[in-house]
Amino acid sequence: MTPDTFTRSQWYAIGRLPDFEGAEAKPVRLLSQDLTVSDAAGVLSVNDADGRSLLTQIRYGHLWTTLSDTPRPLYDMPEFDEPDRRLVTAGGVGVRCSGLRCVENFLDMAHFPFVHTDILGVEEHPSVESYDVSMDAEKDEIWATKCKFFQPMASAAASGGQMTEYKYRVPHPYSTILYKTCPIREDVWDLVGLFIQPVEEDECIVHSFILVFDEENTDTGLLHFQQNIFLQDRMILENQVPRKLPLDPRWELPTRADASSIAYRRWLKANELQWGVALFNEAA
């Protein structure tokens, strides 16, 4: 399927800057198209299979490109400009499912006790408390707020179990950002996020990042904590059927805990997104 207008009009992260240092026509796959990235004395360029130069920008520690000549603006994250925050990126990890599935999984708190046992949840506390979901019409993005969950080890900096507050932001069909309680400072939020590079309709590369206040842990320690969480998620994601995301409510039955997922699917549907979506009568 050819990518729909909403999908094609987005900016996509395709790798960290060090990934392309000295690159000479390094192959990259995006939206079922073959691209190449080249580094000419520190200036990165992206070309499609016909040699056409694509628009690029460097934001949030990554190289971004788009297949559109008139893309939608890339969303802002002012936290990247705050002093003392540490940015740790994990590089790209391939996942055999639609990138839309990855976003939805990131929004789901109900799996914490069973997939991330004794880290982000415990089986003795499986309930998801009611939370608020809203649409920012001006920016065309989704927010889930007042999300609370007991976590034995909320982050690498946590010293014990705590009730953690979350805020989820979905500013892009293939990006999602989590704002969570900072265990060492009460006046700020730590950020964890995914920039997803959709390779095929049912395959993607996930570029994850954390933006935190942490003066004790090494980058390696922070990275290992997040990688452990994501690898647990990947096992679940790659076993979901279908691998593309169903938008028809007849396919999967939501619960009260799925309010953010319901809003996300409605938002995708309202924007007429079709690429990476499973049709109700489509074979799994």
NUZANU-220659 format. One line per 5 residues: number of its first residue (from 1); their letters; for each residue y, z, x of N, C-alpha, C. Coordinates in steps of 0.001 Angstrom, whole numbers, always signed. Each point is the difference from the previous one (the first is absolute). Layout:
BEGIN
NUM) A) Y,Z,X,Y,Z,X,Y,Z,X; ... $
***
This chain:
BEGIN
1) MTPDT) -1200,+0,+837,+1200,+0,-837,+1251,+0,+872; +986,-796,-379,+1288,+1,+692,+763,+1272,-353; +598,+678,+984,+742,+1226,-309,+1086,-237,-1046; +113,+926,-948,+1017,-84,-1032,+1383,+243,+599; +1039,-256,-781,+1380,+102,+485,+341,+1405,+476 $
6) FTRSQ) -428,+1014,-749,+315,+1385,+368,-636,+365,+1334; -1240,-395,+203,-703,+279,+1252,+623,-768,+1161; +279,-1259,-227,+513,-862,+1071,+1413,+402,+425; +751,+624,-891,+1405,+306,+300,+190,+1287,+803; -1094,+664,+367,+95,+1280,+714,+18,-189,+1519 $
11) WYAIG) +523,+1019,+674,-135,+133,+1451,-1298,+763,+289; -679,-356,+1096,-1254,+660,+355,-3,+380,+1481; -415,+1232,+265,-220,+424,+1385,-1277,-653,+503; +57,-590,+1185,-1180,-670,+542,-438,+588,+1338; +654,+1077,+426,-428,+663,+1230,+1137,+767,+642 $
16) RLPDF) -374,+896,+918,+995,+750,+762,+572,-884,+1105; +1152,+350,+499,+623,-811,+1042,-877,-120,+1249; -625,+1096,+492,-857,-158,+1193,-1182,-934,-216; -394,-204,-1261,-1130,-889,-286,+295,-1448,+383; +1292,-344,+98,+378,-1396,+259,+700,-189,+1340 $
21) EGAEA) -14,+1014,+828,+664,-114,+1304,-670,-1097,+834; +790,-989,+408,-514,-1107,+798,-860,-991,-771; +25,+66,-1323,-870,-856,-820,+378,-1473,+125; -1017,-847,+46,+183,-1447,-21,-830,-562,-1154; +669,-247,-1094,-652,-513,-1209,-1193,+871,-406 $
26) KPVRL) +233,+1318,-64,-1051,+928,-422,-288,-204,-1485; -1270,-192,-371,-313,-278,-1405,+140,+1233,-890; +545,-225,-1181,+173,+1031,-1019,-336,-634,-1347; -619,+761,-875,-361,-501,-1330,+801,+772,-1041; +634,-714,-936,+802,+622,-1048,-77,-835,-1266 $
31) LSQDL) -404,+611,-1100,-47,-676,-1298,-791,-1307,+69; -1159,+67,+668,-917,-1149,+145,+586,-1136,+824; +1013,+299,+794,+599,-1022,+862,-70,+439,+1456; -230,-983,+879,-39,+256,+1436,+1401,-114,+583; +413,+1041,+711,+1289,+32,+672,-217,+273,+1478 $
36) TVSDA) +1047,-218,+783,-41,+369,+1415,+1269,+759,+352; -139,+943,+933,+1131,+776,+485,+150,-247,+1497; +1234,-264,+417,+281,-238,+1415,+1137,+898,+459; -85,+389,+1274,+1014,+857,+617,+662,-785,+1120; +1267,-350,-192,+764,-723,+1024,+1059,+939,+558 $
41) AGVLS) -320,+630,+1115,+935,+916,+665,+484,+1102,-942; -950,+556,-755,+343,+1100,-891,+462,-403,-1379; +113,-1301,-260,+387,-492,-1324,-1258,-503,-706; -351,+661,-1105,-1217,-350,-726,+281,-1059,-1054; -904,-956,-124,+113,-1039,-1024,-1341,-171,-686 $
46) VNDAD) +49,-425,-1260,-1210,-217,-798,+45,-1416,-559; -1109,-705,+116,-100,-1363,-518,-1227,-143,-877; +97,-883,-1013,-1179,-267,-822,-833,-1107,+634; -1066,-411,-687,-929,-975,+567,+632,-1365,+213; +1097,-276,-723,+712,-1273,+161,+1105,+77,+1042 $
51) GRSLL) +126,+1157,+653,+1032,+162,+1015,+1336,+455,-543; +84,+249,-1316,+1262,+439,-598,+313,+1432,+428; +1223,+212,+419,+426,+1334,+411,+266,+865,-1223; -589,+1186,-23,+174,+912,-1130,+1052,+1058,+323; +582,+531,-1040,+966,+1078,+175,-701,+1235,+556 $
56) TQIRY) +696,+749,+832,-563,+1228,+562,+1065,+1088,+42; -458,+1230,+69,+869,+1125,+296,-838,+1118,+600; +650,+836,+781,-661,+1144,+618,+527,+1254,-674; -882,+696,-719,+371,+1221,-709,-1144,+1005,+86; +342,+1252,+111,-979,+1089,-92,-1134,-151,+1021 $
61) GHLWT) +363,-482,+1200,-971,-106,+1078,-968,-1157,-119; +237,-920,-951,-910,-1107,-244,+747,-1328,-100; -736,-1074,+228,+509,-1354,-231,-343,-396,-1426; +1010,-470,-738,-175,-412,-1394,+291,-1492,-128; -725,-658,-883,+266,-1397,-302,-248,-253,-1478 $
66) TLSDT) +348,-1198,-442,-152,-376,-1407,-280,-1492,-86; -715,-396,-1033,-247,-1425,-231,+1122,-646,-793; +932,+819,-488,+1082,-503,-834,+1248,-314,+825; +744,-993,-446,+1307,-288,+609,+1095,+881,-586; -292,+585,-1166,+971,+881,-668,-712,+1286,-440 $
71) PRPLY) -434,+820,+946,-777,+1200,-351,+846,+1090,-645; -677,+887,-709,+641,+1202,-505,+378,+879,+1187; +1066,+786,-105,+380,+880,+1115,-1109,+1006,+297; -171,+301,+1276,-939,+1039,+384,+618,+1361,-304; -785,+897,-529,+480,+1316,-419,+491,+835,+1191 $
76) DMPEF) +883,+928,-291,+557,+891,+1021,-807,+1290,+86; -96,+533,+1225,-551,+1323,+240,+946,+720,+960; +1021,+675,-521,+1000,+641,+862,-579,+1074,+901; -1176,+515,-336,-625,+1035,+832,-295,-498,+1415; -152,-1307,+168,-268,-548,+1328,+1200,+170,+937 $
81) DEPDR) +1167,+266,-558,+1201,+172,+824,+325,+1469,+256; -813,+910,-538,+266,+1420,+190,-465,+462,+1380; +834,+779,+683,-391,+485,+1328,-1157,+1000,-89; -722,+118,+1092,-1093,+970,+163,-1280,-366,-742; +21,-1024,-814,-1260,-431,-621,-839,-764,+1023 $
86) RLVTA) -1302,+166,-89,-923,-718,+873,-729,-1075,-799; +46,-1216,+513,-719,-1110,-607,-1301,-225,+764; -1104,+54,-725,-1302,-297,+587,-654,-1076,-861; -381,-1102,+625,-626,-1108,-722,-1450,-146,+450; -840,-450,-913,-1432,-48,+276,-511,-1395,+325 $
91) GGVGV) +859,-1017,-116,-485,-1359,+183,-708,-497,-1239; -421,-1252,+8,-611,-598,-1176,-1483,+307,-118; -427,+370,-1200,-1411,+263,-289,-425,-914,-1143; -1012,-811,+233,-484,-901,-1029,-778,+728,-1082; +222,-391,-1250,-701,+596,-1134,-463,-1126,-920 $
96) RCSGL) -1267,+37,-397,-565,-1058,-845,+233,+309,-1478; +1252,-86,-393,+371,+109,-1411,+1434,-504,-126; +430,-204,-1230,+1388,-390,-233,+938,+1083,+519; +1115,-424,+588,+997,+966,+431,+553,+819,-1151; -48,-559,-1212,+446,+732,-1185,-894,+1209,-254 $
101) RCVEN) -1289,-136,+298,-933,+1118,-106,+410,+1128,+957; +440,-372,+1197,+402,+1007,+998,+1216,+788,-471; +961,-695,-597,+1181,+694,-525,-424,+984,-1080; -832,-453,-924,-403,+860,-1108,-784,+1210,+495; -876,-194,+964,-750,+1127,+559,+935,+1027,+632 $
106) FLDMA) +1040,-485,+667,+977,+877,+646,+713,+875,-1028; +177,-523,-1208,+700,+725,-1054,-883,+1034,-699; -1287,-56,+237,-955,+824,-747,-217,+1352,+675; +282,+1078,-718,-239,+1348,+515,-1358,+552,-415; -593,-540,-1049,-1226,+565,-543,-1175,-74,+971 $
111) HFPFV) +59,-929,+965,-1120,-128,+934,+94,+955,+1190; +1116,+705,+164,+191,+866,+1162,-1161,+982,+227; -416,+759,-1024,-1041,+1004,+248,-1366,-582,+355; -241,-1247,-380,-1330,-568,+133,-127,-989,+1157; +1102,-634,+375,-15,-956,+1118,+569,+643,+1271 $
116) HTDIL) +1028,+821,-164,+647,+662,+1145,-246,+1512,-61; -1248,+363,-218,-397,+1395,-199,+395,+880,+1181; +616,+1143,-328,+437,+1010,+971,+1143,-480,+889; +603,-1124,-360,+1196,-480,+699,+1139,-96,-1010; -99,-969,-910,+1028,-175,-1024,-373,+635,-1331 $
121) GVEEH) -1197,+550,-90,-415,+637,-1243,-1291,+765,+172; -324,+812,-1000,-1267,+726,-31,-594,-157,-1393; -1309,-30,-76,-657,-247,-1277,+247,+1117,-1007; +396,+1196,+487,+301,+1114,-908,+1326,-211,-735; +832,-923,+481,+1291,-288,-630,+106,-1509,-263 $
126) PSVES) -764,-534,-974,-22,-1450,-202,+1082,-532,-939; +671,+889,-732,+918,-464,-1046,+1299,-544,+581; +497,-1059,-620,+1300,-561,+345,+997,+451,-1055; +1021,+742,+420,+1014,+456,-943,+841,-1177,-492; +575,+153,-1182,+869,-1053,-537,+1174,-247,+941 $
131) YDVSM) +392,-1256,+109,+1129,-376,+850,+815,-1070,-703; +1185,-272,+551,+914,-959,-630,-96,-1363,+675; +52,-1048,-800,+24,-1370,+511,+1202,-707,-610; +786,-671,+835,+1187,-689,-493,+175,-1332,+717; +774,-867,-638,+325,-1301,+575,+1478,-34,+347 $
136) DAEKD) +306,-324,+1247,+1379,-227,+404,+306,-1467,-299; +638,-249,-1121,+226,-1378,-447,+917,-766,+941; +970,+689,+580,+951,-670,+890,-695,-522,+1252; -896,+804,+575,-697,-403,+1221,-1366,-620,-285; -436,+38,-1253,-1295,-529,-408,-1124,+642,+817 $
141) EIWAT) -80,+1326,-91,-1051,+719,+693,-441,+1213,-816; -1191,+489,+324,-619,+1099,-739,+84,+1283,+809; +242,+1123,-703,-24,+1328,+610,-925,+906,-803; -820,+758,+690,-766,+1096,-596,+472,+1279,+673; +473,+959,-779,+587,+1220,+557,-640,+1241,-624 $
146) KCKFF) +294,+1145,+613,-552,+1291,-434,-1528,-8,+58; -532,-698,+1002,-1450,-23,+216,-368,+1192,+886; -922,+831,-444,-380,+1186,+758,-1515,+92,+95; -454,+389,+1203,-1438,+99,+215,-266,+1000,+1120; -1013,+861,-207,-366,+941,+1065,-755,-754,+1090 $
151) QPMAS) +451,+196,+1260,-627,-697,+1111,-327,+976,+1132; -1265,+34,+434,-387,+886,+1099,+695,-338,+1315; +263,-1304,+212,+651,-438,+1236,+847,-1225,-326; +1223,+237,-443,+845,-1076,-513,+408,-1004,+1070; +70,+451,+1245,+398,-895,+1097,-495,+590,+1301 $
156) AAASG) +192,-762,+1075,-413,+492,+1312,+785,+1240,+410; +1194,+178,-566,+845,+1141,+354,-262,+1227,-857; -822,-138,-1047,-245,+1111,-917,-837,+1083,+678; +313,+1262,-296,-724,+1128,+598,-974,+638,-973; -60,-488,-1227,-900,+552,-1008,+196,-682,-1324 $
161) GQMTE) -765,+417,-1013,+101,-602,-1315,+1342,+269,-657; +474,-952,-793,+1272,+158,-688,+59,-915,-1212; +816,+390,-972,+288,-878,-1129,+1028,-1024,+488; -397,-1244,+49,+831,-1062,+560,+640,-799,-1124; +1287,-267,+155,+695,-839,-982,+136,-1411,+552 $
166) YKYRV) -221,-972,-872,+51,-1405,+358,+1058,-722,-828; +529,-1070,+577,+709,-1034,-745,-547,-1337,+481; -340,-863,-925,-489,-1334,+343,+1048,-1042,-362; +154,-976,+874,+936,-1096,-240,-733,-1326,+197; +158,-904,-958,-561,-1354,+120,+1157,-982,-122 $
171) PHPYS) +553,-444,+1140,+1151,-897,-30,-369,-1479,+126; -1300,-292,+66,-483,-1329,+378,-1456,-51,-460; -485,-1142,-471,-1385,-28,-486,-1031,+356,+1063; +347,-187,+1279,-934,+273,+1086,+523,+1065,+967; +831,+882,-470,+479,+1122,+820,+71,+1250,-860 $
176) TILYK) -312,+1125,+596,+138,+1265,-703,+318,+1098,+1009; +828,+949,-435,+489,+1053,+880,-211,+1349,-673; -533,+934,+750,-204,+1357,-480,+995,+936,+689; +720,+768,-799,+865,+1062,+501,-717,+1310,-309; -283,+800,+1017,-758,+1221,-246,+642,+1193,+707 $
181) TCPIR) -327,+1173,-489,+527,+1233,+555,-185,+43,+1515; +1080,+268,+726,-81,+157,+1449,-424,+1439,+289; -1116,+215,+695,-506,+1360,+195,+857,+870,+917; +912,-605,+751,+803,+802,+933,+1484,+37,-362; +421,-822,-998,+1389,+21,-446,+55,-176,-1511 $
186) EDVWD) +634,+939,-681,+37,-32,-1452,+1058,-948,-553; +930,-449,+841,+1129,-781,-488,-206,-1508,+113; -1172,-432,+473,-236,-1437,+200,-1391,-370,-509; -226,-1296,-93,-1307,-538,-373,-583,-761,+1182; -1298,+150,+217,-713,-888,+907,-353,-1279,-753 $
191) LVGLF) -76,-1122,+715,-335,-1278,-618,-1310,-541,+558; -816,-529,-886,-1214,-727,+359,+21,-1277,-817; -275,-1133,+626,+99,-1237,-770,-931,-1094,+464; -125,-1000,-864,-818,-1173,+275,+839,-1262,-169; -12,-846,+1022,+493,-1371,-106,-1253,-875,-17 $
196) IQPVE) -245,-689,-1084,-1261,-733,-137,+234,-1497,+151; -803,-602,+843,+34,-1438,+258,-1146,-645,-776; +284,-625,-1141,-1079,-634,-770,-479,-1268,+701; -1241,+8,+416,-575,-1127,+741,-567,-1030,-972; -895,+478,-866,-548,-808,-1092,+173,+820,-1279 $
201) EDECI) -404,-565,-1115,+137,+741,-1260,-810,+1291,+9; -1106,+19,+732,-865,+1177,+27,-200,+539,+1415; +1003,-179,+835,-77,+476,+1389,+1416,+257,+495; +172,+1066,+770,+1335,+327,+482,-64,+720,+1335; +1157,+139,+620,+163,+811,+1204,+1039,+1057,-326 $
206) VHSFI) -351,+1257,+232,+882,+1114,-323,+676,+502,+1267; +1324,-15,+5,+803,+538,+1100,+572,+1333,-490; -494,+1092,+527,+436,+1316,-471,+967,+630,+1000; +808,+918,-523,+954,+711,+853,+189,+1411,-522; +432,+882,+887,+482,+1317,-401,+1357,+211,+658 $
211) LVFDE) +876,+671,-716,+1358,+267,+475,+244,+1481,-282; -154,+824,+1016,-106,+1436,-229,+871,+803,+968; +181,+1266,-367,+578,+988,+898,-1161,+836,+542; -320,-173,+1254,-1130,+709,+608,+225,+31,+1508; +229,+1184,+526,+270,+137,+1424,-1216,+482,+783 $
216) ENTDT) -1113,+240,-686,-1162,+584,+670,-1105,-1005,+286; -341,-832,-964,-1121,-913,+160,+383,-1239,+804; -945,-510,+746,+200,-1243,+730,-82,-1171,-973; +496,-1154,+425,-143,-1200,-834,-1472,-271,-301; -852,+238,+1009,-1434,-223,-189,-564,+922,-1069 $
221) GLLHF) +419,+1266,+8,-469,+947,-1002,+451,-379,-1399; +1264,-401,-131,+518,-433,-1293,-734,-1246,-489; -239,-912,+933,-669,-1251,-350,-1438,+248,-444; -712,+863,+715,-1391,+276,-350,-116,+624,-1386; +949,+884,-338,-29,+623,-1325,+117,-1059,-1081 $
226) QQNIF) +987,-894,+122,+206,-1027,-1016,-1126,-1024,-26; -524,-351,+1174,-1093,-968,+34,-1247,+546,-681; -260,+1279,+183,-1148,+622,-646,+115,-104,-1518; +1197,+287,-522,+235,-109,-1439,-221,-1435,-473; +576,-963,+730,-75,-1380,-462,-1421,-550,+81 $
231) LQDRM) -749,+369,+1019,-1375,-498,+109,-870,+541,-1127; +281,+1218,-450,-698,+522,-1172,+343,-834,-1232; +1269,-377,-124,+416,-842,-1127,-632,-1382,+73; -95,-547,+1206,-512,-1364,+127,-1434,-125,-512; -810,+1025,+229,-1378,-43,-498,-31,-126,-1520 $
236) ILENQ) +916,+693,-663,+71,-78,-1458,+543,-1359,-439; +1071,-445,+645,+645,-1251,-383,-946,-1192,+108; -802,-39,+1057,-849,-1162,+220,-1246,-2,-883; -182,+1072,-751,-1131,+53,-926,+432,-80,-1457; +1286,-237,-235,+470,-165,-1363,-342,-1394,-524 $
241) VPRKL) -313,-70,-1265,-306,-1268,-666,+869,-98,-1250; +750,-1108,-113,+122,-1133,+921,+904,+343,+1184; -17,-847,+1021,+827,+239,+1179,+1472,-283,-280; +269,-861,-982,+1375,-222,-444,+367,+1054,-1040; +1290,+135,-279,+466,+1064,-897,+29,-484,-1447 $
246) PLDPR) -726,+645,-904,+60,-376,-1414,+1281,+544,-642; +693,-833,-725,+1166,+451,-753,-315,+175,-1479; -1095,-579,-461,-394,+130,-1393,-548,+1413,-237; +575,+757,-934,-439,+1386,-224,-1434,+117,-495; -604,-1109,-429,-1384,+48,-469,-986,+168,+1153 $
251) WELPT) +435,-288,+1228,-928,-4,+1127,-249,+1410,+543; +1030,+781,+153,-127,+1358,+532,+765,+968,-899; -621,+1127,-312,+583,+967,-922,+818,+1030,+773; +1333,+20,-191,+830,+968,+729,-63,+1386,-635; +396,+1015,+783,+103,+1371,-490,+1446,+462,+150 $
256) RADAS) +274,+1222,-433,+1361,+540,+100,+488,+31,+1449; -917,+204,+935,+374,+67,+1416,+422,-1351,+559; -269,-1083,-750,+269,-1355,+480,+1360,-531,-439; +945,+870,-324,+1295,-453,-521,+713,-948,+964; -54,+287,+1300,+673,-873,+970,-705,-1343,+105 $
261) SIAYR) -1324,+16,-79,-759,-1247,+43,+296,-859,-1219; +87,+632,-1156,+321,-735,-1228,+1369,-667,+118; +980,+749,+518,+1347,-552,+172,-9,-1158,+994; -772,+152,+1079,-93,-1053,+1021,-581,-1276,-595; -1082,+117,-754,-627,-1183,-593,+928,-663,-1023 $
266) RWLKA) +693,+806,-776,+946,-565,-973,+1134,-729,+704; +450,+565,+1106,+1086,-612,+782,-445,-1343,+568; -1205,-60,+554,-530,-1258,+524,-105,-1040,-1115; -475,+447,-1151,-165,-913,-1130,+1348,-504,-500; +988,+897,-54,+1332,-393,-467,+637,-1019,+931 $
271) NELQW) -345,+69,+1292,+535,-953,+976,-887,-1245,+137; -998,-108,-872,-886,-1165,-75,-746,-237,+1312; -373,+1093,+667,-802,-124,+1214,-1436,-363,-375; -551,-1014,+648,-1345,-477,-300,-895,-54,+1231; +594,-185,+1165,-782,-144,+1238,-571,+1365,+396 $
276) GVALF) -1309,+75,+173,-645,+1266,+331,-411,+807,-1207; +166,-587,-1186,-311,+683,-1251,-1306,-553,-577; -857,+898,-502,-1252,-400,-623,+214,-223,-1487; -478,-1126,-497,+55,-287,-1426,-1170,+682,-697; +178,+349,-1268,-1013,+771,-707,-1336,-740,-89 $
281) NEAA) +47,-1314,-141,-1237,-782,-133,-474,-568,+1330; +600,+471,+1100,-341,-513,+1327,-1202,+754,+550; -889,-711,+632,-1170,+645,+601,+448,+905,+1140; -635,+1158,+130,+349,+957,+1048,-347,-546,+1365 $
***
